[in-house]
Amino acid sequence: MISQTEYEKVIESFMMEMEAIVVVQSAKLSLSPESVKMLDEHFVKLRDSKTPSKEILAAAFALVDEFVETNHADVFKEAYALYVDMSGGKSHRHP
């Protein structure tokens, strides 16, 4: 088991890396018919001004979750490389 400090570092590196990964990998997400259907359903909620805030946050998280699931190997490879670098290592992926 890892410490809370180490766990926070892992989550922080994952969240930092997600924005860059989404930009680079978003084309893959749009190629999946299942993902397109799910995205459309969530976008309706996000665009509706009557949608409660907690539902908007849940829909946003579902979008990220779907993206991670669709691009699992690439997401975790990049997030782990950033974690290694943040921990003082040299992944050679993040100068």
N, C-alpha and C positions, 0 to 999 in steps of 0.2 A: 504494500500500500504506500502511496506517495503522500507527502505532507500537503497541507492546505496551500502553502506558499508555492510548492511545485505545481499543484493542480491549477492554481490561479495563473501561473506562467503558461501552462498548456492552453488553457481557455483563452487567455489574452493573445497568444500567438495565432490560435485558430481564428479568432474574430478579426485580427489585423489582416490575416491572409485572405479572408473570404472576399473582400471587396475586389482585390486584384484577381483572384481566381474566377470570380463571377464575370469580370470583364473579358478575360481570356477564354473561358470555357462556355460562355453563354450560348454560342452557336450549337453546341451539342445538346443543350437542354431543349432548344426549339425544334430539334429533329425528332424528338420522342413524341409520338401521338398522345401517349398517356400524360406526359408532362404538359403538352399544349392544352389538353382538356382541363387538367387540374389548374393550370395557370389562369385560364379563362374564368373558371369558377371563382377563384380567389380575387381576380381583378374586379369582378362585379362587386364583391363585398368592399374592396378597397376604394372603389369609385363612388359608392353610394354614401351620401352625406348622412344618411340615417343609421349607418352601421355603427354600433357602439365601439368605443375605443378599445375595449378588451378584445373584441372580435377582429379589429384591424390588426392588433398586435399578434393575435393567434394566426391570422391569415398570412401575415408577413413571415412569421416563423415557419409556417407550413411551406411557404415558397422556398425558403432557405433549406429546409429539411429535404424537400423534393430535389433541389439542386444538388445537395450533398449526396443524396442517394443515387442520382443519375450519374454523377461524376465522382463517385466514391474514391477510386484509386488516385486520380489526379489531385483531388482535394486533400486527401490525407498525406500524400507524398509532399506536396508543397507546404502544408501546415506543419508537418513534422520537420521539414528542412528549416523553416523559420524558428521553430521551437529550439532546434539544435543551436542555431545561431544566437538566439536570445539567451541560451544557457552557456554561452562562451565557446561553443564549438565552431567548426568551420564546415558547413554543409557544401560550400562552393556553389550554392544556388542563389544566395543573397549576398552580393558584395558589400 
